[in-house]
Amino acid sequence: MNDKKFMLKLFAIATSFMYEAIAAIAIGYLIGLGLDRLFNLDTVLVIVFMIIGALAAVRNLMVRVYRLGVKKDDGENIS
């Protein structure tokens, strides 16, 4: 039963990662677009901020999976 909870938590983390990644990349795009227009640049800042958004989403995924693994290793109640 505990493994089933763990797998559901892992699935929830993976699902939320997809939404977070899309949102982070879209926000990075919009910020970069605004700054590119403000400073009359080509698409330099759009690309930079989209990459930063993607890296932030990956970092959040790694932190959540690490915390879930620590809870499982410690034998804590995963809820």
PDB file as gemmi writes it, atoms N, CA and C in Angstrom:
CRYST1    1.000    1.000    1.000  90.00  90.00  90.00 P 1                      
ATOM      1  N   MET A   1       0.826  -1.197   0.000  1.00  0.00           N  
ATOM      2  CA  MET A   1       0.000   0.000   0.000  1.00  0.00           C  
ATOM      3  C   MET A   1       0.863   1.251   0.000  1.00  0.00           C  
ATOM      4  N   ASN A   2       1.966   1.206   0.731  1.00  0.00           N  
ATOM      5  CA  ASN A   2       2.847   2.363   0.812  1.00  0.00           C  
ATOM      6  C   ASN A   2       3.533   2.637  -0.525  1.00  0.00           C  
ATOM      7  N   ASP A   3       3.863   1.565  -1.255  1.00  0.00           N  
ATOM      8  CA  ASP A   3       4.478   1.741  -2.574  1.00  0.00           C  
ATOM      9  C   ASP A   3       3.499   2.363  -3.560  1.00  0.00           C  
ATOM     10  N   LYS A   4       2.221   2.050  -3.388  1.00  0.00           N  
ATOM     11  CA  LYS A   4       1.211   2.631  -4.262  1.00  0.00           C  
ATOM     12  C   LYS A   4       1.110   4.140  -4.025  1.00  0.00           C  
ATOM     13  N   LYS A   5       1.157   4.552  -2.756  1.00  0.00           N  
ATOM     14  CA  LYS A   5       1.152   5.981  -2.438  1.00  0.00           C  
ATOM     15  C   LYS A   5       2.377   6.673  -3.011  1.00  0.00           C  
ATOM     16  N   PHE A   6       3.516   6.016  -2.895  1.00  0.00           N  
ATOM     17  CA  PHE A   6       4.760   6.579  -3.421  1.00  0.00           C  
ATOM     18  C   PHE A   6       4.679   6.765  -4.929  1.00  0.00           C  
ATOM     19  N   MET A   7       4.157   5.776  -5.630  1.00  0.00           N  
ATOM     20  CA  MET A   7       4.043   5.874  -7.084  1.00  0.00           C  
ATOM     21  C   MET A   7       3.053   6.963  -7.491  1.00  0.00           C  
ATOM     22  N   LEU A   8       1.964   7.109  -6.732  1.00  0.00           N  
ATOM     23  CA  LEU A   8       1.007   8.175  -7.020  1.00  0.00           C  
ATOM     24  C   LEU A   8       1.630   9.546  -6.801  1.00  0.00           C  
ATOM     25  N   LYS A   9       2.420   9.683  -5.735  1.00  0.00           N  
ATOM     26  CA  LYS A   9       3.116  10.948  -5.482  1.00  0.00           C  
ATOM     27  C   LYS A   9       4.096  11.244  -6.619  1.00  0.00           C  
ATOM     28  N   LEU A  10       4.807  10.229  -7.065  1.00  0.00           N  
ATOM     29  CA  LEU A  10       5.761  10.400  -8.161  1.00  0.00           C  
ATOM     30  C   LEU A  10       5.047  10.793  -9.446  1.00  0.00           C  
ATOM     31  N   PHE A  11       3.909  10.197  -9.717  1.00  0.00           N  
ATOM     32  CA  PHE A  11       3.111  10.549 -10.888  1.00  0.00           C  
ATOM     33  C   PHE A  11       2.611  11.984 -10.786  1.00  0.00           C  
ATOM     34  N   ALA A  12       2.187  12.385  -9.598  1.00  0.00           N  
ATOM     35  CA  ALA A  12       1.717  13.759  -9.390  1.00  0.00           C  
ATOM     36  C   ALA A  12       2.850  14.759  -9.616  1.00  0.00           C  
ATOM     37  N   ILE A  13       4.046  14.421  -9.175  1.00  0.00           N  
ATOM     38  CA  ILE A  13       5.201  15.299  -9.383  1.00  0.00           C  
ATOM     39  C   ILE A  13       5.510  15.411 -10.869  1.00  0.00           C  
ATOM     40  N   ALA A  14       5.481  14.307 -11.583  1.00  0.00           N  
ATOM     41  CA  ALA A  14       5.772  14.331 -13.021  1.00  0.00           C  
ATOM     42  C   ALA A  14       4.726  15.130 -13.780  1.00  0.00           C  
ATOM     43  N   THR A  15       3.465  14.980 -13.392  1.00  0.00           N  
ATOM     44  CA  THR A  15       2.402  15.721 -14.055  1.00  0.00           C  
ATOM     45  C   THR A  15       2.528  17.217 -13.799  1.00  0.00           C  
ATOM     46  N   SER A  16       2.787  17.573 -12.545  1.00  0.00           N  
ATOM     47  CA  SER A  16       2.918  18.996 -12.236  1.00  0.00           C  
ATOM     48  C   SER A  16       4.155  19.586 -12.907  1.00  0.00           C  
ATOM     49  N   PHE A  17       5.190  18.763 -13.117  1.00  0.00           N  
ATOM     50  CA  PHE A  17       6.383  19.248 -13.808  1.00  0.00           C  
ATOM     51  C   PHE A  17       6.052  19.699 -15.224  1.00  0.00           C  
ATOM     52  N   MET A  18       5.215  18.952 -15.906  1.00  0.00           N  
ATOM     53  CA  MET A  18       4.863  19.325 -17.279  1.00  0.00           C  
ATOM     54  C   MET A  18       4.176  20.692 -17.308  1.00  0.00           C  
ATOM     55  N   TYR A  19       3.233  20.885 -16.391  1.00  0.00           N  
ATOM     56  CA  TYR A  19       2.532  22.172 -16.347  1.00  0.00           C  
ATOM     57  C   TYR A  19       3.467  23.308 -15.929  1.00  0.00           C  
ATOM     58  N   GLU A  20       4.320  23.048 -14.957  1.00  0.00           N  
ATOM     59  CA  GLU A  20       5.269  24.068 -14.515  1.00  0.00           C  
ATOM     60  C   GLU A  20       6.245  24.432 -15.621  1.00  0.00           C  
ATOM     61  N   ALA A  21       6.710  23.434 -16.369  1.00  0.00           N  
ATOM     62  CA  ALA A  21       7.660  23.696 -17.446  1.00  0.00           C  
ATOM     63  C   ALA A  21       7.015  24.553 -18.535  1.00  0.00           C  
ATOM     64  N   ILE A  22       5.794  24.227 -18.901  1.00  0.00           N  
ATOM     65  CA  ILE A  22       5.091  25.016 -19.921  1.00  0.00           C  
ATOM     66  C   ILE A  22       4.886  26.440 -19.436  1.00  0.00           C  
ATOM     67  N   ALA A  23       4.461  26.582 -18.181  1.00  0.00           N  
ATOM     68  CA  ALA A  23       4.222  27.922 -17.631  1.00  0.00           C  
ATOM     69  C   ALA A  23       5.522  28.715 -17.517  1.00  0.00           C  
ATOM     70  N   ALA A  24       6.592  28.077 -17.055  1.00  0.00           N  
ATOM     71  CA  ALA A  24       7.863  28.779 -16.881  1.00  0.00           C  
ATOM     72  C   ALA A  24       8.436  29.230 -18.227  1.00  0.00           C  
ATOM     73  N   ILE A  25       8.326  28.385 -19.237  1.00  0.00           N  
ATOM     74  CA  ILE A  25       8.833  28.740 -20.555  1.00  0.00           C  
ATOM     75  C   ILE A  25       7.984  29.858 -21.164  1.00  0.00           C  
ATOM     76  N   ALA A  26       6.670  29.780 -20.976  1.00  0.00           N  
ATOM     77  CA  ALA A  26       5.784  30.828 -21.509  1.00  0.00           C  
ATOM     78  C   ALA A  26       6.035  32.165 -20.819  1.00  0.00           C  
ATOM     79  N   ILE A  27       6.208  32.150 -19.512  1.00  0.00           N  
ATOM     80  CA  ILE A  27       6.503  33.388 -18.787  1.00  0.00           C  
ATOM     81  C   ILE A  27       7.855  33.944 -19.207  1.00  0.00           C  
ATOM     82  N   GLY A  28       8.836  33.062 -19.370  1.00  0.00           N  
ATOM     83  CA  GLY A  28      10.145  33.501 -19.853  1.00  0.00           C  
ATOM     84  C   GLY A  28      10.065  34.118 -21.238  1.00  0.00           C  
ATOM     85  N   TYR A  29       9.229  33.523 -22.076  1.00  0.00           N  
ATOM     86  CA  TYR A  29       9.031  34.073 -23.427  1.00  0.00           C  
ATOM     87  C   TYR A  29       8.450  35.484 -23.357  1.00  0.00           C  
ATOM     88  N   LEU A  30       7.424  35.655 -22.532  1.00  0.00           N  
ATOM     89  CA  LEU A  30       6.772  36.961 -22.437  1.00  0.00           C  
ATOM     90  C   LEU A  30       7.692  38.022 -21.837  1.00  0.00           C  
ATOM     91  N   ILE A  31       8.433  37.657 -20.810  1.00  0.00           N  
ATOM     92  CA  ILE A  31       9.382  38.608 -20.217  1.00  0.00           C  
ATOM     93  C   ILE A  31      10.464  38.960 -21.231  1.00  0.00           C  
ATOM     94  N   GLY A  32      11.007  37.954 -21.890  1.00  0.00           N  
ATOM     95  CA  GLY A  32      12.038  38.193 -22.892  1.00  0.00           C  
ATOM     96  C   GLY A  32      11.538  39.031 -24.049  1.00  0.00           C  
ATOM     97  N   LEU A  33      10.312  38.775 -24.479  1.00  0.00           N  
ATOM     98  CA  LEU A  33       9.718  39.551 -25.568  1.00  0.00           C  
ATOM     99  C   LEU A  33       9.576  41.020 -25.177  1.00  0.00           C  
ATOM    100  N   GLY A  34       9.099  41.247 -23.969  1.00  0.00           N  
ATOM    101  CA  GLY A  34       8.952  42.625 -23.493  1.00  0.00           C  
ATOM    102  C   GLY A  34      10.286  43.340 -23.385  1.00  0.00           C  
ATOM    103  N   LEU A  35      11.280  42.649 -22.861  1.00  0.00           N  
ATOM    104  CA  LEU A  35      12.600  43.278 -22.729  1.00  0.00           C  
ATOM    105  C   LEU A  35      13.278  43.473 -24.084  1.00  0.00           C  
ATOM    106  N   ASP A  36      13.068  42.533 -25.002  1.00  0.00           N  
ATOM    107  CA  ASP A  36      13.618  42.701 -26.351  1.00  0.00           C  
ATOM    108  C   ASP A  36      13.020  43.923 -27.030  1.00  0.00           C  
ATOM    109  N   ARG A  37      11.744  44.111 -26.872  1.00  0.00           N  
ATOM    110  CA  ARG A  37      11.096  45.292 -27.455  1.00  0.00           C  
ATOM    111  C   ARG A  37      11.555  46.570 -26.768  1.00  0.00           C  
ATOM    112  N   LEU A  38      11.743  46.504 -25.450  1.00  0.00           N  
ATOM    113  CA  LEU A  38      12.170  47.677 -24.692  1.00  0.00           C  
ATOM    114  C   LEU A  38      13.576  48.121 -25.093  1.00  0.00           C  
ATOM    115  N   PHE A  39      14.476  47.168 -25.273  1.00  0.00           N  
ATOM    116  CA  PHE A  39      15.866  47.484 -25.599  1.00  0.00           C  
ATOM    117  C   PHE A  39      16.183  47.356 -27.085  1.00  0.00           C  
ATOM    118  N   ASN A  40      15.182  47.146 -27.921  1.00  0.00           N  
ATOM    119  CA  ASN A  40      15.344  47.019 -29.373  1.00  0.00           C  
ATOM    120  C   ASN A  40      16.365  45.944 -29.759  1.00  0.00           C  
ATOM    121  N   LEU A  41      16.252  44.797 -29.124  1.00  0.00           N  
ATOM    122  CA  LEU A  41      17.117  43.664 -29.454  1.00  0.00           C  
ATOM    123  C   LEU A  41      16.341  42.705 -30.349  1.00  0.00           C  
ATOM    124  N   ASP A  42      17.074  41.799 -30.963  1.00  0.00           N  
ATOM    125  CA  ASP A  42      16.419  40.827 -31.837  1.00  0.00           C  
ATOM    126  C   ASP A  42      15.605  39.858 -30.978  1.00  0.00           C  
ATOM    127  N   THR A  43      16.014  38.631 -30.811  1.00  0.00           N  
ATOM    128  CA  THR A  43      15.321  37.683 -29.935  1.00  0.00           C  
ATOM    129  C   THR A  43      16.275  37.099 -28.899  1.00  0.00           C  
ATOM    130  N   VAL A  44      17.264  37.885 -28.536  1.00  0.00           N  
ATOM    131  CA  VAL A  44      18.286  37.393 -27.610  1.00  0.00           C  
ATOM    132  C   VAL A  44      17.686  37.099 -26.240  1.00  0.00           C  
ATOM    133  N   LEU A  45      16.967  38.049 -25.687  1.00  0.00           N  
ATOM    134  CA  LEU A  45      16.445  37.875 -24.339  1.00  0.00           C  
ATOM    135  C   LEU A  45      15.283  36.890 -24.279  1.00  0.00           C  
ATOM    136  N   VAL A  46      14.568  36.726 -25.370  1.00  0.00           N  
ATOM    137  CA  VAL A  46      13.502  35.708 -25.405  1.00  0.00           C  
ATOM    138  C   VAL A  46      14.123  34.335 -25.188  1.00  0.00           C  
ATOM    139  N   ILE A  47      15.185  34.046 -25.904  1.00  0.00           N  
ATOM    140  CA  ILE A  47      15.853  32.751 -25.794  1.00  0.00           C  
ATOM    141  C   ILE A  47      16.453  32.571 -24.407  1.00  0.00           C  
ATOM    142  N   VAL A  48      17.098  33.610 -23.898  1.00  0.00           N  
ATOM    143  CA  VAL A  48      17.738  33.528 -22.578  1.00  0.00           C  
ATOM    144  C   VAL A  48      16.693  33.250 -21.495  1.00  0.00           C  
ATOM    145  N   PHE A  49      15.589  33.987 -21.496  1.00  0.00           N  
ATOM    146  CA  PHE A  49      14.592  33.808 -20.460  1.00  0.00           C  
ATOM    147  C   PHE A  49      13.817  32.501 -20.608  1.00  0.00           C  
ATOM    148  N   MET A  50      13.659  32.009 -21.816  1.00  0.00           N  
ATOM    149  CA  MET A  50      13.025  30.704 -21.997  1.00  0.00           C  
ATOM    150  C   MET A  50      13.923  29.599 -21.446  1.00  0.00           C  
ATOM    151  N   ILE A  51      15.219  29.709 -21.653  1.00  0.00           N  
ATOM    152  CA  ILE A  51      16.157  28.723 -21.106  1.00  0.00           C  
ATOM    153  C   ILE A  51      16.166  28.791 -19.582  1.00  0.00           C  
ATOM    154  N   ILE A  52      16.156  30.005 -19.031  1.00  0.00           N  
ATOM    155  CA  ILE A  52      16.117  30.155 -17.573  1.00  0.00           C  
ATOM    156  C   ILE A  52      14.841  29.537 -17.008  1.00  0.00           C  
ATOM    157  N   GLY A  53      13.708  29.742 -17.674  1.00  0.00           N  
ATOM    158  CA  GLY A  53      12.451  29.139 -17.231  1.00  0.00           C  
ATOM    159  C   GLY A  53      12.495  27.621 -17.259  1.00  0.00           C  
ATOM    160  N   ALA A  54      13.060  27.066 -18.310  1.00  0.00           N  
ATOM    161  CA  ALA A  54      13.166  25.608 -18.411  1.00  0.00           C  
ATOM    162  C   ALA A  54      14.087  25.050 -17.328  1.00  0.00           C  
ATOM    163  N   LEU A  55      15.201  25.723 -17.084  1.00  0.00           N  
ATOM    164  CA  LEU A  55      16.120  25.274 -16.038  1.00  0.00           C  
ATOM    165  C   LEU A  55      15.488  25.366 -14.654  1.00  0.00           C  
ATOM    166  N   ALA A  56      14.692  26.395 -14.424  1.00  0.00           N  
ATOM    167  CA  ALA A  56      13.996  26.525 -13.139  1.00  0.00           C  
ATOM    168  C   ALA A  56      13.000  25.385 -12.949  1.00  0.00           C  
ATOM    169  N   ALA A  57      12.300  25.012 -14.000  1.00  0.00           N  
ATOM    170  CA  ALA A  57      11.347  23.904 -13.904  1.00  0.00           C  
ATOM    171  C   ALA A  57      12.063  22.581 -13.619  1.00  0.00           C  
ATOM    172  N   VAL A  58      13.188  22.350 -14.264  1.00  0.00           N  
ATOM    173  CA  VAL A  58      13.961  21.127 -14.028  1.00  0.00           C  
ATOM    174  C   VAL A  58      14.500  21.105 -12.608  1.00  0.00           C  
ATOM    175  N   ARG A  59      14.956  22.263 -12.120  1.00  0.00           N  
ATOM    176  CA  ARG A  59      15.451  22.349 -10.753  1.00  0.00           C  
ATOM    177  C   ARG A  59      14.345  22.025  -9.756  1.00  0.00           C  
ATOM    178  N   ASN A  60      13.148  22.551  -9.972  1.00  0.00           N  
ATOM    179  CA  ASN A  60      12.029  22.254  -9.084  1.00  0.00           C  
ATOM    180  C   ASN A  60      11.688  20.770  -9.100  1.00  0.00           C  
ATOM    181  N   LEU A  61      11.755  20.149 -10.264  1.00  0.00           N  
ATOM    182  CA  LEU A  61      11.505  18.718 -10.365  1.00  0.00           C  
ATOM    183  C   LEU A  61      12.525  17.935  -9.544  1.00  0.00           C  
ATOM    184  N   MET A  62      13.786  18.284  -9.680  1.00  0.00           N  
ATOM    185  CA  MET A  62      14.835  17.570  -8.957  1.00  0.00           C  
ATOM    186  C   MET A  62      14.674  17.723  -7.447  1.00  0.00           C  
ATOM    187  N   VAL A  63      14.318  18.910  -6.980  1.00  0.00           N  
ATOM    188  CA  VAL A  63      14.123  19.130  -5.547  1.00  0.00           C  
ATOM    189  C   VAL A  63      12.948  18.302  -5.037  1.00  0.00           C  
ATOM    190  N   ARG A  64      11.845  18.278  -5.773  1.00  0.00           N  
ATOM    191  CA  ARG A  64      10.679  17.501  -5.330  1.00  0.00           C  
ATOM    192  C   ARG A  64      10.963  16.006  -5.293  1.00  0.00           C  
ATOM    193  N   VAL A  65      11.636  15.500  -6.308  1.00  0.00           N  
ATOM    194  CA  VAL A  65      11.963  14.066  -6.332  1.00  0.00           C  
ATOM    195  C   VAL A  65      12.941  13.735  -5.217  1.00  0.00           C  
ATOM    196  N   TYR A  66      13.893  14.600  -4.958  1.00  0.00           N  
ATOM    197  CA  TYR A  66      14.847  14.374  -3.872  1.00  0.00           C  
ATOM    198  C   TYR A  66      14.134  14.326  -2.527  1.00  0.00           C  
ATOM    199  N   ARG A  67      13.233  15.289  -2.287  1.00  0.00           N  
ATOM    200  CA  ARG A  67      12.501  15.312  -1.020  1.00  0.00           C  
ATOM    201  C   ARG A  67      11.616  14.076  -0.865  1.00  0.00           C  
ATOM    202  N   LEU A  68      11.005  13.641  -1.944  1.00  0.00           N  
ATOM    203  CA  LEU A  68      10.182  12.444  -1.889  1.00  0.00           C  
ATOM    204  C   LEU A  68      11.035  11.220  -1.577  1.00  0.00           C  
ATOM    205  N   GLY A  69      12.224  11.153  -2.168  1.00  0.00           N  
ATOM    206  CA  GLY A  69      13.139  10.045  -1.894  1.00  0.00           C  
ATOM    207  C   GLY A  69      13.631  10.055  -0.467  1.00  0.00           C  
ATOM    208  N   VAL A  70      13.901  11.227   0.087  1.00  0.00           N  
ATOM    209  CA  VAL A  70      14.351  11.325   1.478  1.00  0.00           C  
ATOM    210  C   VAL A  70      13.245  10.867   2.409  1.00  0.00           C  
ATOM    211  N   LYS A  71      12.009  11.275   2.132  1.00  0.00           N  
ATOM    212  CA  LYS A  71      10.884  10.843   2.970  1.00  0.00           C  
ATOM    213  C   LYS A  71      10.710   9.341   2.912  1.00  0.00           C  
ATOM    214  N   LYS A  72      10.881   8.753   1.717  1.00  0.00           N  
ATOM    215  CA  LYS A  72      10.716   7.297   1.582  1.00  0.00           C  
ATOM    216  C   LYS A  72      11.843   6.567   2.290  1.00  0.00           C  
ATOM    217  N   ASP A  73      13.076   7.075   2.199  1.00  0.00           N  
ATOM    218  CA  ASP A  73      14.212   6.439   2.858  1.00  0.00           C  
ATOM    219  C   ASP A  73      14.118   6.522   4.374  1.00  0.00           C  
ATOM    220  N   ASP A  74      13.593   7.626   4.874  1.00  0.00           N  
ATOM    221  CA  ASP A  74      13.466   7.795   6.318  1.00  0.00           C  
ATOM    222  C   ASP A  74      12.307   6.987   6.891  1.00  0.00           C  
ATOM    223  N   GLY A  75      11.439   6.500   6.031  1.00  0.00           N  
ATOM    224  CA  GLY A  75      10.300   5.724   6.478  1.00  0.00           C  
ATOM    225  C   GLY A  75       9.172   6.578   7.010  1.00  0.00           C  
ATOM    226  N   GLU A  76       9.200   7.858   6.670  1.00  0.00           N  
ATOM    227  CA  GLU A  76       8.135   8.742   7.126  1.00  0.00           C  
ATOM    228  C   GLU A  76       6.851   8.445   6.378  1.00  0.00           C  
ATOM    229  N   ASN A  77       5.767   8.907   6.933  1.00  0.00           N  
ATOM    230  CA  ASN A  77       4.468   8.767   6.272  1.00  0.00           C  
ATOM    231  C   ASN A  77       4.425   9.714   5.096  1.00  0.00           C  
ATOM    232  N   ILE A  78       4.250   9.201   3.896  1.00  0.00           N  
ATOM    233  CA  ILE A  78       4.220  10.024   2.689  1.00  0.00           C  
ATOM    234  C   ILE A  78       2.784  10.453   2.434  1.00  0.00           C  
ATOM    235  N   SER A  79       2.476  11.654   2.875  1.00  0.00           N  
ATOM    236  CA  SER A  79       1.124  12.158   2.643  1.00  0.00           C  
ATOM    237  C   SER A  79       1.128  13.644   2.509  1.00  0.00           C  
TER     238      SER A  79                                                      
END                                                                             
